[in-house]
Amino acid sequence: MTIAIGAPAVEGDTQFTQAWTWLNKEGPANASGIIDTVKIYATTGAEGDLVGCFVGIFYVVSGDTLKCRSAVEIGAVEGGAERTFPGLSLAVEAGDFIGLYFSDGSIRYRNSAGAGLWHSNAEVNHCVVDDQFEYTPLVGTYQLSINGTGEEVAVGGGMGGPANLIAAGII
């Protein structure tokens, strides 16, 4: 089964320039396994290209407190179109959320039909494995322009979550 997490990486109607950690409430993971591809849409122009971009997979501990399950440094993301980053290995469980941090630049978002966002409200990279933080919800119909895809991974003849994959030495 294909795993999907996040919202479409599209141009969107506006942008965030704050170098905060942003988490997408839209599109929680539909299954458990490994995210191997991430797509991001950064803004075109002087405030566009993302610098120092990290992507993380997060789960709710309680309320608006989330913890980073897995993370990867993407680096620079050229603005102006959907950019694809294949060959990743991000552990994910059904119900997890995707997020990102960037030190400079601007990420696109849509302000329609989304589930909202969480943000760190501080210039701190929380896309670090085991980092736990109480995020500020951004209530509304926002969809951050980032998503990931991957595959469920069979372990011992069945499907296994990331904890089983780590124990089996797969990740």
Backbone torsions as a table, in degrees:
resi	resn	phi	psi	omega
1	MET	NA	138.5	177.1
2	THR	-79.3	132.5	176.0
3	ILE	-92.1	137.1	174.9
4	ALA	-129.2	140.5	178.6
5	ILE	-147.0	137.7	177.1
6	GLY	96.3	-166.6	-178.0
7	ALA	-117.7	161.7	-179.6
8	PRO	-54.5	139.7	176.3
9	ALA	-84.6	85.3	-175.7
10	VAL	-120.7	168.6	-177.6
11	GLU	-58.7	-36.8	-180.0
12	GLY	68.7	176.5	-175.5
13	ASP	-105.6	-5.2	177.1
14	THR	-159.8	-170.8	-172.3
15	GLN	-147.8	156.8	170.9
16	PHE	-110.8	133.2	178.0
17	THR	-110.7	-7.5	-178.6
18	GLN	-67.8	132.2	178.4
19	ALA	-82.4	63.3	178.9
20	TRP	-109.7	169.8	168.7
21	THR	-84.3	125.9	-178.1
22	TRP	-115.0	132.0	178.3
23	LEU	-121.6	135.9	-178.7
24	ASN	-88.7	117.9	172.7
25	LYS	-75.6	-21.6	-179.1
26	GLU	-72.9	134.1	171.9
27	GLY	70.2	56.6	174.3
28	PRO	-59.6	154.1	-177.4
29	ALA	-55.7	135.7	-177.9
30	ASN	-88.6	-7.7	-179.1
31	ALA	-161.9	175.4	-179.6
32	SER	-107.3	148.0	178.4
33	GLY	155.4	-129.1	-176.4
34	ILE	-129.0	128.3	171.4
35	ILE	-87.1	120.8	-178.0
36	ASP	-110.8	-10.2	-179.8
37	THR	-138.5	134.8	176.5
38	VAL	-124.8	141.0	176.2
39	LYS	-121.5	136.1	-177.4
40	ILE	-135.5	143.8	174.1
41	TYR	-119.2	107.4	175.4
42	ALA	-92.9	164.5	-177.0
43	THR	-78.8	148.6	174.5
44	THR	-83.0	147.6	173.2
45	GLY	107.2	-169.9	-173.8
46	ALA	-58.3	-36.0	-179.8
47	GLU	-93.0	8.9	-169.4
48	GLY	-78.2	-85.2	-169.8
49	ASP	-41.4	131.7	177.3
50	LEU	-80.2	140.0	177.5
51	VAL	-118.2	140.5	176.5
52	GLY	59.5	45.7	-176.5
53	CYS	-84.4	131.5	173.8
54	PHE	-122.1	145.8	176.0
55	VAL	-119.2	138.4	179.2
56	GLY	-135.2	155.3	173.1
57	ILE	-109.0	128.8	-171.9
58	PHE	-125.5	152.6	173.4
59	TYR	-132.3	153.0	-178.5
60	VAL	-77.3	126.0	173.5
61	VAL	-86.0	-50.3	172.9
62	SER	-169.8	142.5	178.8
63	GLY	54.2	-120.5	178.9
64	ASP	-102.6	15.1	175.5
65	THR	-91.9	121.1	-179.8
66	LEU	-123.7	156.0	-179.1
67	LYS	-126.3	140.3	-179.9
68	CYS	-81.0	119.7	180.0
69	ARG	-82.7	-43.1	-178.7
70	SER	-152.7	155.5	-177.0
71	ALA	-155.0	159.1	177.7
72	VAL	-149.5	145.9	174.1
73	GLU	-87.5	122.3	177.6
74	ILE	-90.4	-36.6	-177.9
75	GLY	89.5	-128.8	-178.1
76	ALA	-84.0	141.0	175.4
77	VAL	-127.0	112.0	179.7
78	GLU	-67.7	134.1	-178.9
79	GLY	-80.4	168.9	171.2
80	GLY	98.9	-4.6	178.7
81	ALA	-166.1	168.1	174.1
82	GLU	-66.9	127.7	178.2
83	ARG	-113.1	134.5	-175.8
84	THR	-109.9	134.8	179.6
85	PHE	-123.7	95.7	-179.7
86	PRO	-88.9	175.4	173.7
87	GLY	76.6	21.1	179.9
88	LEU	-90.5	171.3	177.2
89	SER	-146.1	81.3	-179.0
90	LEU	-107.0	116.7	177.0
91	ALA	-65.6	138.7	-178.8
92	VAL	-144.5	144.7	173.8
93	GLU	-116.4	150.6	176.2
94	ALA	-52.8	132.7	180.0
95	GLY	94.6	-9.3	178.0
96	ASP	-69.1	166.0	-179.4
97	PHE	-123.1	153.2	178.0
98	ILE	-104.5	145.3	178.9
99	GLY	-148.9	176.1	178.3
100	LEU	-152.7	161.5	173.3
101	TYR	-131.5	144.0	172.6
102	PHE	-143.1	144.0	-177.1
103	SER	-84.0	-19.7	178.5
104	ASP	-160.1	153.4	178.9
105	GLY	116.0	-158.2	-175.5
106	SER	-153.7	131.8	179.4
107	ILE	-103.8	140.6	178.3
108	ARG	-80.3	152.0	170.5
109	TYR	-149.3	157.8	175.6
110	ARG	-104.0	141.5	178.6
111	ASN	-110.1	54.9	178.7
112	SER	-159.9	133.2	171.8
113	ALA	63.7	19.5	178.2
114	GLY	-101.6	176.4	-177.7
115	ALA	-98.0	-4.3	-178.7
116	GLY	104.5	-177.0	-176.2
117	LEU	-136.9	164.8	163.3
118	TRP	-117.6	148.9	173.8
119	HIS	-143.2	159.7	-174.2
120	SER	-82.7	-21.3	180.0
121	ASN	60.0	25.1	176.6
122	ALA	-159.1	149.3	-178.3
123	GLU	-80.1	69.1	-178.9
124	VAL	-131.6	133.7	176.9
125	ASN	-80.7	109.9	176.8
126	HIS	-100.0	6.1	174.6
127	CYS	-82.2	63.7	-178.4
128	VAL	-134.4	127.4	-177.0
129	VAL	-52.5	132.0	179.7
130	ASP	74.5	2.0	175.2
131	ASP	-68.7	128.0	179.0
132	GLN	-119.8	135.6	-173.9
133	PHE	-152.7	146.6	174.2
134	GLU	-91.5	108.7	-175.5
135	TYR	-85.7	158.8	174.7
136	THR	-93.6	122.8	177.6
137	PRO	-74.3	140.2	173.3
138	LEU	-109.7	95.6	-174.3
139	VAL	-76.0	136.2	180.0
140	GLY	152.0	-161.3	-175.5
141	THR	-106.9	33.1	-175.8
142	TYR	-73.8	144.7	172.6
143	GLN	-134.1	113.7	176.3
144	LEU	-72.2	139.7	-175.0
145	SER	-82.6	67.7	177.6
146	ILE	-149.2	138.2	174.4
147	ASN	-150.9	165.0	178.1
148	GLY	-137.1	153.6	175.3
149	THR	-135.7	157.2	179.1
150	GLY	-172.6	-160.9	-177.4
151	GLU	-134.0	147.4	168.5
152	GLU	-64.2	150.2	-178.0
153	VAL	-121.9	127.5	179.6
154	ALA	-81.4	133.4	176.0
155	VAL	-130.4	122.7	177.5
156	GLY	60.5	35.9	177.2
157	GLY	85.1	-3.0	178.9
158	GLY	-134.4	178.9	177.6
159	MET	-83.7	138.0	179.5
160	GLY	-126.2	144.6	174.3
161	GLY	-78.5	174.8	-178.6
162	PRO	-54.6	-36.9	178.9
163	ALA	-61.4	-40.1	177.3
164	ASN	-69.2	-35.5	179.2
165	LEU	-66.2	-38.6	178.2
166	ILE	-66.9	-45.8	-179.9
167	ALA	-61.0	-33.5	-178.9
168	ALA	-84.1	-3.4	178.9
169	GLY	78.9	14.8	-179.3
170	ILE	-80.1	-36.1	176.0
171	ILE	-128.5	NA	NA
